[in-house]
Amino acid sequence: MKIIIGQFGSRWNKARRSPLIGASSVLAIALATPAYAQAQTPAAAQPAAPAAGTVTTGTAQPAGVQPAVPSPNTQVTAEQAGQPQDAATAPVPANGQSIATTEAAPADEGQEIVVTGLRGSLQRNLDIKRTSQGVVDVISAEDIGKFPDSNVAASLQRLPGVSIQRSGARGEATGITVRGFGGDFNTTLYDGRRISTATGGRQIDFSTVGADFIGQLSVLKTPDVSLASSSIGATVDIAFPKPFDHSGFRLATTVSGSLQDRAGRVVPTAGLLVSDTFADDTFGILADVIYTRRDTDTNRVYVSGWPGGYYAPCQLTPNCTADQLSTANKTVVGWFPQQYGAEQQQVKDERIDGRVALQWHPSESLMVTLDNNFSRQKITTDVYGFGVWFNQSDLRNVTLDDNGTPTSFTQAGTPTDFTSAINKQILQTNQTGLNIKYDASENLSFEADGSYAKSWLNPGDVIGSSNADIGYSGLLSNTTGLSINGNSSSAFPVLTNYGPAGDESRFTDPTVIGSHVTVLQTQNNTDVLKQFRGAATWKQDDLTIKVGGQYYDDTFRLSNKSTFTNNYWQAYAGYGGPSGGSTGVSPLPSSLFQGNISLNNFIPGFDGTLPSSVIKFDPAAYQAYLSSLGNPQAGNVAGYNYPGVTGFTGSFDQAVDPGSVLRVNEKTWALFMRVNFDAEVAGMPFHFNAGVRNENTHLTATGQGRQPVSIVRSAADPTLLTLAFTDTQAVTSKSDYSYLLPTLDMRLELTDKLQARFSASRTLTRPSLSLLNPVTTLGNGQRVNALSASGGNPNLKPYLADNFDLAGEWYYKRNSYLSVDFFIKNVSNFIVGGVTRQTINDVIDPTTGQAAVFAVSQQVNGPDATVRGVELALQHVFGDTGFGFQANATFVETNKPYDASDISQTGFAVTGLANSANFVGFYDKKGFQFRTALNWRDEYLAGFGQNQNTGSFGSEPTFVNSSFQVDLSSSWDINPKFSVFGEILNINNNQQSTHGRFKNQLLDVFDYGRRFTLGARFRY
C-alpha cells in the first residue's frame, strides 16, 4: 500500500511527456494542485470508510520519495487544463485506483490513501518547492473556501524570507517584504497578470485581496523570464479557481463574525462560490462573491516629525535675546518634536470581492478562459485627538542627550488643538482577461493572454478627509513643558503645565475652546493597465523551449483637491476671544460636543502619562455651523479671518492643487526565451533552466508647474503662512530605457532525499509612478520655520539587481524537510530621497525679511549596495500523531547600513532589512485542526521621510521597532461538508511603534488590540 499526503490525480506520467503550453500564470496554472478538490473515484470503487480515528501508515514507498508533481516551470496543456485537478496532476496508482479519505483507509495492499486537510496542503507546498526549477515557496488552500489565513499577507509571512508591514490604524497586514525588499520591489500578479493600482505605487495593498476563495499563493524568489523579471524582491502569483479545476457542480460558502476587543462590535464576513460544467464538460462557469467587514478602534500616541537643526546656546537656559537667536549663533546640533499628541482612530473597513470565470473546452487541444475580477474596499475612519505644536526657535530650558535629542524643554505660548476627522478611502479595481491555450501538435503549443484593468482611488463624489481643529492659544496659553524619558518601544513623551493658563483640570473645558481650522482634502487617482502576452512552447523528450513576448500600457492619473489650495481652511482660524484672538469663534455651541474619550491606560505597557481625555465632536457638524454664520463677503461676520482669507462665501469648497496634477504613461515591450532540459551528471538527475528577457520602456510624464510670488503670515495663527502663485502651465518630460535580463537555474538531485540548487539572475524594479512628476510642488498650509517643497524626477531609472542563490534541501521523510539558502543581491541605481534647502523664485519670507528657504525633497538615482543573507527552514510532522511544526528564520545584512551620525543632506541606507523568524505549530487529525503561529521581526529602517520633514539634515529616517505577534486558529470538520472554525489574532496584544534617527525619538505607537473570529464553512 502507498500513502500520498495531498491530492493529486492521474496522468502525470503522460503529462510529463505531453507538449507544454504557456498559461495565464506560468506558476499558478502549471502547478494547479487540487487546492479545492477531494480526489474522487466512482462510487462503486470506493472502499468502506475506516473506523473513526484509524490512521494507516505504509512502508512500500521510501520515506524520502515524494509523489510526482508538476514543476513551476512546467505549463499544463490545453488538454490537461480541461481535466479536474485531481485527475490531471498526479501519479497513476499501480492498480489504477485512487482512494480519497480525509484521514485514512483500510490498509489493503495496492491501495493509495490521500490525506487531505492541513497536512495535505503542506505536502503539496513541499512537493512544489522540491521540484521547482528556481527558488519557490507556495501556500495552497486545504480545500475550496479553506485558505489557511484570513489575510493573504498574513499567510505569506509564514514563509522563509517573507515578513509583513501592518497598517497601524487597523493592524491589518497590508504589504510584504521579501529578503529585505518591500513595497515596489515585489510584483503581485493575478493568474500571471499584473494588477492595476491607483495608490500611486506599484505594490498592492494585500488587505484588499479576499483570501476566502484563493487557490494558491506562489512566491518566486528567483525570476521566471516568461512571467516577469520586474521584481528584485519576489514575484507573488495569486491563483484563483476556475470551472475546470473540478468538473461538475461545486458549491462553497463561508460565514463568520469578528470582534475587536476595543471596538466591541461583532461584524460579518460572508462568501459564496458556485461552479459547474455543462455540455459534456465542454463549457464551465464559476462565480463567487465575498463581503468582508472589520471594525477596529486603535489608540495612537504620535510625534509628527523630528526635524534636525541648530540650537542657540542660550536656548539651554530660560531666556534668550533676539541677537542671541541669530542664525550665526545657532551652533548646537539637535532635534526636536514638531508636533505631539494622541488620538483614537475608529476604523470601519468594508470590502466586497467578486469573480466570474467562463471556460470553453471544445476539444482536448483548445481551452478558452474569460474572467473578470472585481474588488471594492471602503475604509472609513473617525479620529478624535489632541495635538500641541512646537518650534525649535521657541524652545527654552532645553536639555539634550549625547545624540542631540531633547530630554526636556519648555515653550511659552504653546497652542493646544483638539482634532476630529472623518477620513474615507475607496479603492476599486476591475480586471477583465481572456486566455487561449492551443495544442497544435504533440510537441508544439501556443498561448495568448490579454487583459484590461482599471483602478480608482475615491471614485465619485467622495470627500477623502474632513478635518476639524478647535482649541485655545494666545492669552490662555502657558509655558508648557515636555519630557522624553525612555525608549520609543516602551515609553512616550510626557506633557507638563498644560491646559488653559496651566490649569490641567480644564484641559477640555468647552467654554474657552474656539474655532481654528477646517481642512477638506481628497485624492482622486486612476490607473488603467492594458497588457498582452503571447508564447509558443516546443517540447521533445527532455528538452523544452519557450519563446514569446509581452506588452504593457500603464496610464496613471493623480489629482488632489483641498481647502488648502484656496486657503479656505483658515476661514475661522484664531481660537476666538478667550484666547485673545480677533478672529475665530468662541465659545462654540455646546451641541457640537459629544462627550470625551478617556486617555487613561491608553497604551497598555507603555510608560508615560497623558491628559485625562480628549473631546469627541463631529467635524461635519462643526463645518456646517461655521457655514451657517453667513457669507463673509456680503457683510461682516464675527470671527471671520479678515483679511487673511479672500473669496470664501460660506461653503468650504475644495479646489484642485495644480501641483498635484500628474499623468504618467508607461509603455513596455518585452521579448523572452527560456530553455529547460533534464540530464544526468555522474548518475545524478540534473535539471537546467536558462532564460533571457529584454525589456524596453517608454515613459511620458506631464505635470502642472507654477512659481510662488508672495508669502503672507496669518494674523489668526502666527505659525501659518499663505503662498500666492503664478498661473500654471503644463510641463512634459519623456524618457526611455532598455535592459537585458538573463536568468539561470540549476538543480542537482544528489540522492533521493538531498538536492542542491544554484540560481543567478538580473532583475529590475521600476520607480513608483508618483515619483515621476516633472515639476516641483509647493504645498499649501505652510508653517513658520517649516517651508517645504517636493520635486519629482521623470528621468529616474529602475533599480537593477544581480542576484545569486545557493541552496541545499533535505527531504528526510514525508511531509518534512530542512533547507538552507544563501543569497546575495548587488543592487545599483538605488533611488534615494535627498532634502536640500534652497530658495524658489526669490520669494520673501515675511518672518525674516530675507529670501525664503524651502526644504526641497527630491528623488535621484544614487549609490550601489549589496544585500546578503541566509534563509533556514524546517518542516516536521511527528509520524501519524497529527502534530507537526514549521519553523524558519532569515538573517540579512548590507554593506550600506544606516549611519545615524551622518547629518549630510544625502544620507543613504538600504531600507527594509531585518532579521525575522516564524514558527507554526499544528495538530491535524480526525477532522480537527489547531494552529499556533508566532511571528517575529527585528527593528528595521522603513524609509526616509517623516510626516513632517522640514529639518536641515535631509530626509529624516523612520524605523519600525521589533515586533512579536502570536495568532491562534482552529477548525473542526463536523462532517465532510460542514465545518466550524475560530481565530484569535494578536493574542499577546502586540503594538506597533516607530522612531526617528534615535531610539528615543518616538514617531508613532499604535495599539490595535486583539481580534476574535468565529465562523462556519459548507462545501458541496
Secondary structure, DSSP 8 states (H G I E B T S, - for coil): -EEEES---SBHHHHHHS-----SSTTTTTT---SS------GGG------TT------SS-TT-------TT----HHHHTS-HHHHSB---TTS--EEESS-----TT-EEEE-HHHHHHHHHHHHHHH-SS-EEEEE-SBTTB-SSSBHHHHHTTSTTEEEEE-TTT--EEEEEETTEEGGGSEEEETTEE---TTSSSS--GGGSB-TT--EEEEESS-BTTTB---SS-EEEEE---GGGS-S-EEEEEEEEEEETTT--EEEEEEEEEEEEETTTTEEEEEEEEEEEEEEEEEEEEE----EEEE-GGGGSS---TGGGSGGG--EEEE--SEEEEEEEEEEEEEEEEEEEEEEEEETTEEEEEEEEEEEEEEEEEEEEEEEE--GGGEEEEEE-TTS-EEEEEETT--EEEEEEEEEEEEEEEEEEEEEEEE-SSSEEEEEEEEEEEEEES-SS--SEEEEEEEE-GGG---EEEE--S-TTTB--EEES-SGGG-GGGTT-GGG-EEEEEEEEEEEEEEEEEEEEEEEEEEETTEEEEEEEEEEEEEEEEEEEETTTTTGGGTT-S--GGGT-SSS--S--GGGEEEEEE-TT-STT-B----SEEEEE-HHHHHHHHHHT--TTTS--TT--TTT--S--S----EE-GGG-EEEEEEEEEEEEEEEEEEEETTEEEEEEEEEEEEEEEEEEEEEE--EEEEEE-SS-TTEEEEEE---EEEEEEEEEEEEEEEEEEEEESSSSEEEEEEEEEEEE---GGGG-SSEE--SSEETT--EEEE--TT---EEEEEEEEEEEEEEETTEEEEEEEEEEEEES-EEEEEEEE-STT-B-TTTSSB--EEEEEEEE---EEEEEEEEEEEEE-TTSSEEEEEEEEEEEESS---TT--STT-----S---EEEEEEEEEETTEEEEEEEEEE--EEEEE--SS---SSSS-EEEE--EEEEEEEEEEESSSSEEEEEEEE-TT---EEEESSSTT-EEEEEE---EEEEEEEEE-
